[in-house]
């Protein structure tokens, strides 16, 4: 039932107190890591997210969607997108860029923007939320803002907006508490970005009510304590 854990054998991941050298079970390269499964498999971030990131980029390039909730849910339902994983760090800015440029009637530039977002998101490692106190989905909203405003380290207002966008997302994610859920945190980041965009850029993107359809795949789901939990589905299952 659970789409969680090792992508080699499916067993639960364990987080070590110190980094150790391990060989990636997919590409064979050696990395320092503090995450492995209980069967001692390790998969590097590049291998973990590669298939998912390819799918995200390809799907967004073919999409004409302007509703971010519809787009992110459609992509998340594909089996290439794991329950948790660093591909979500790219998913958030990819969805926001797609709906923004589609709504603006400027889809032709989307390919280049997605390539930049993917390159930037790839440097955010898995587990960033817990080990650095900086959720990659939240950072993804800052990546989005920096791309559409052409922000650089020497920018003024674009620099402010990009950092403030990330701060708003991270605060929203943090206030909902742990443990991490890449689906919940991506939804929260998306909500933060749409609200921030409306308040600071005067742009209204459609925002449907989000109801999570992934709780059954997440053994760490907070259930009724999650703002996106599907109460209706639970009531029907007990009727």
Phi, psi and omega per residue, in radians:
X1 nan -0.815 -3.028
X2 -1.356 2.266 3.019
X3 -1.686 1.427 -2.903
X4 -2.760 2.541 3.013
X5 1.721 -2.647 -3.021
X6 -1.175 2.290 3.125
X7 -1.444 -0.058 3.057
X8 -1.571 -0.875 -3.047
X9 -2.147 -0.171 3.085
X10 1.500 -0.067 -3.113
X11 -1.349 2.891 -3.038
X12 -1.134 2.533 3.078
X13 -1.429 2.650 3.014
X14 -2.207 2.509 -3.100
X15 -1.882 2.122 -3.055
X16 -1.552 2.725 3.139
X17 -1.275 -0.493 -3.113
X18 -2.325 2.664 3.081
X19 -1.168 2.513 3.013
X20 -2.316 2.811 3.065
X21 -1.465 2.247 3.100
X22 -2.438 2.620 3.107
X23 -1.603 2.245 3.109
X24 -1.114 2.269 -3.100
X25 -1.225 -0.208 -3.117
X26 -1.771 -0.985 -3.048
X27 -1.662 -0.274 3.109
X28 1.452 -0.020 3.122
X29 -1.393 2.692 -3.114
X30 -1.738 2.358 -3.124
X31 -2.381 2.788 2.915
X32 -1.520 2.308 -3.098
X33 -2.629 2.747 2.994
X34 -2.114 0.325 3.118
X35 -2.267 2.283 3.030
X36 -2.695 2.970 3.091
X37 -1.599 2.978 -3.075
X38 -1.203 -0.262 3.048
X39 -1.658 0.206 3.061
X40 1.235 0.456 2.975
X41 -1.543 2.562 3.054
X42 -2.380 2.347 3.076
X43 -2.195 2.168 -3.101
X44 -1.186 2.823 -3.098
X45 -1.040 -0.706 -3.115
X46 -1.063 -0.766 -3.135
X47 -1.265 -0.619 -3.112
X48 -1.119 -0.708 -3.017
X49 -1.740 -0.155 -2.981
X50 -0.993 -0.914 -3.094
X51 -1.110 -0.751 3.141
X52 -1.128 -0.757 -3.127
X53 -1.135 -0.671 3.081
X54 -1.059 -0.777 -3.130
X55 -1.134 -0.782 3.127
X56 -0.973 -0.862 -3.082
X57 -1.121 -0.793 -3.118
X58 -1.127 -0.772 -3.107
X59 -1.151 -0.767 -3.133
X60 -1.080 -0.669 3.135
X61 -1.131 -0.466 -3.115
X62 -1.664 -0.076 -3.021
X63 -1.585 2.523 3.005
X64 -1.940 0.224 -3.063
X65 -1.174 2.475 3.061
X66 -2.057 0.005 3.109
X67 -1.781 1.967 -3.045
X68 -1.137 -0.538 -3.133
X69 -1.197 -0.772 3.094
X70 -1.076 -0.779 -3.079
X71 -1.154 -0.815 -3.078
X72 -1.180 -0.642 3.113
X73 -1.181 -0.687 3.114
X74 -1.070 -0.784 -3.130
X75 -1.191 -0.748 -3.116
X76 -1.078 -0.494 -3.104
X77 -1.289 -0.264 3.122
X78 -1.268 2.356 -3.106
X79 -1.075 -0.271 3.084
X80 -1.206 -0.348 3.120
X81 -1.689 1.931 -3.104
X82 -1.232 2.903 3.115
X83 -1.024 -0.779 3.091
X84 -2.263 2.693 3.075
X85 2.663 2.817 -3.069
X86 -1.181 -0.168 3.068
X87 -1.108 -0.392 3.102
X88 -1.188 -0.395 3.114
X89 -1.182 -0.498 3.052
X90 -1.578 -0.572 -3.085
X91 -1.005 -0.794 -3.080
X92 -1.073 -0.956 3.123
X93 -1.149 -0.534 3.125
X94 -1.113 -0.773 3.126
X95 -1.125 -0.800 -3.117
X96 -1.115 -0.741 3.113
X97 -1.100 -0.720 -3.096
X98 -1.108 -0.877 -3.099
X99 -1.210 -0.573 3.129
X100 -1.137 -0.884 -3.092
X101 -1.294 -0.509 3.029
X102 -1.149 -0.776 -3.140
X103 -1.130 -0.565 -3.134
X104 -1.442 -0.065 -3.117
X105 1.228 0.513 -3.061
X106 -2.201 0.749 -3.086
X107 -1.038 -0.431 -3.061
X108 -1.076 -0.472 -3.107
X109 -1.568 -0.095 -2.986
X110 -1.074 -0.689 -3.092
X111 -0.980 -0.811 3.131
X112 -1.161 -0.644 3.139
X113 -1.186 -0.714 3.113
X114 -1.133 -0.660 3.120
X115 -1.088 -0.708 3.102
X116 -1.152 -0.780 -3.134
X117 -1.074 -0.721 -3.138
X118 -1.123 -0.751 3.134
X119 -1.073 -0.733 -3.131
X120 -1.231 -0.701 -3.099
X121 -1.206 -0.480 -3.090
X122 -1.113 -0.379 -3.105
X123 -1.506 -0.039 3.103
X124 -1.603 1.898 -3.022
X125 -1.288 2.823 3.017
X126 -1.094 2.566 -3.109
X127 1.358 0.177 -3.092
X128 -1.037 -0.589 -3.098
X129 -1.076 -0.800 -3.088
X130 -1.465 -0.680 -3.046
X131 -1.472 -0.370 -3.126
X132 -2.141 -0.071 -3.099
X133 1.090 0.702 -2.974
X134 -2.703 1.471 -3.035
X135 -1.025 2.270 -3.115
X136 -1.108 -0.509 3.082
X137 -1.163 -0.681 3.080
X138 -1.153 -0.748 3.093
X139 -1.065 -0.569 3.127
X140 -1.034 -0.568 3.105
X141 -1.220 -0.590 3.058
X142 -1.180 -0.651 3.057
X143 -1.047 -0.813 3.094
X144 -0.974 -0.886 -3.084
X145 -1.125 -0.703 -3.129
X146 -1.129 -0.585 -3.133
X147 -1.276 -0.792 -3.078
X148 -1.293 -0.347 3.119
X149 -1.778 0.009 -3.103
X150 0.995 0.700 -3.118
X151 -1.211 2.533 3.003
X152 -2.338 3.004 3.084
X153 -1.060 -0.289 -3.128
X154 -1.794 0.062 3.122
X155 -1.242 2.853 3.107
X156 -1.851 -1.455 -3.083
X157 -1.191 -0.648 3.119
X158 -1.119 -0.663 3.083
X159 -1.095 -0.768 3.135
X160 -1.096 -0.825 -3.107
X161 -1.107 -0.703 -3.112
X162 -1.146 -0.784 3.135
X163 -1.230 -0.650 3.117
X164 -1.183 -0.647 3.087
X165 -1.047 -0.829 3.113
X166 -1.076 -0.743 -3.121
X167 -1.076 -0.739 3.130
X168 -1.100 -0.759 -3.139
X169 -1.125 -0.802 -3.123
X170 -1.113 -0.671 3.113
X171 -1.122 -0.759 3.138
X172 -1.086 -0.787 3.131
X173 -1.106 -0.803 -3.099
X174 -1.120 -0.686 -3.095
X175 -1.163 -0.329 3.094
X176 -1.551 -0.131 2.998
X177 1.339 2.943 3.138
X178 -1.682 -3.089 0.021
X179 -1.276 2.943 -3.100
X180 -1.055 2.525 2.926
X181 -2.446 2.020 -3.063
X182 -1.124 -0.499 3.090
X183 -1.266 -0.899 3.139
X184 -1.015 -0.802 -3.080
X185 -1.191 -0.588 3.061
X186 -1.176 -0.717 3.087
X187 -1.089 -0.769 3.138
X188 -1.117 -0.712 3.107
X189 -1.095 -0.721 3.128
X190 -1.099 -0.810 3.106
X191 -1.036 -0.769 -3.140
X192 -1.070 -0.745 -3.098
X193 -1.150 -0.760 -3.125
X194 -1.116 -0.750 3.122
X195 -1.155 -0.791 3.139
X196 -1.076 -0.714 -3.125
X197 -1.101 -0.718 3.129
X198 -1.162 -0.761 -3.073
X199 -1.278 -0.605 -3.009
X200 -1.846 -0.392 -3.096
X201 -2.019 -0.145 -3.137
X202 1.192 0.409 -3.120
X203 -1.944 2.203 3.139
X204 -1.774 1.976 3.003
X205 -1.753 2.469 3.135
X206 -1.103 2.451 -3.110
X207 -2.397 1.735 3.100
X208 -1.283 2.800 2.999
X209 -1.150 2.298 -3.100
X210 -1.638 2.195 3.023
X211 -2.170 2.122 -3.044
X212 -1.294 2.337 3.079
X213 -1.928 0.334 -3.006
X214 -2.072 0.069 -3.026
X215 -1.064 -0.582 -3.126
X216 -1.177 -0.299 -3.130
X217 -1.653 -0.031 -3.028
X218 -2.100 1.863 -3.107
X219 -1.180 -0.300 3.129
X220 -1.718 0.182 -3.098
X221 -0.987 2.413 3.138
X222 -1.425 -0.035 3.095
X223 0.921 -2.133 -3.052
X224 -1.087 -0.284 3.135
X225 -1.516 0.001 3.092
X226 -1.740 2.324 -3.090
X227 -1.120 -0.345 -3.108
X228 -1.775 0.069 -3.077
X229 -1.091 2.441 -3.072
X230 -1.516 1.518 -3.140
X231 -1.138 -0.624 -3.124
X232 -1.076 -0.718 -3.141
X233 -1.127 -0.666 3.121
X234 -1.149 -0.770 3.141
X235 -1.081 -0.688 -3.137
X236 -1.186 -0.622 -3.118
X237 -1.227 -0.337 -3.131
X238 -1.816 0.041 -3.110
X239 -1.537 nan nan
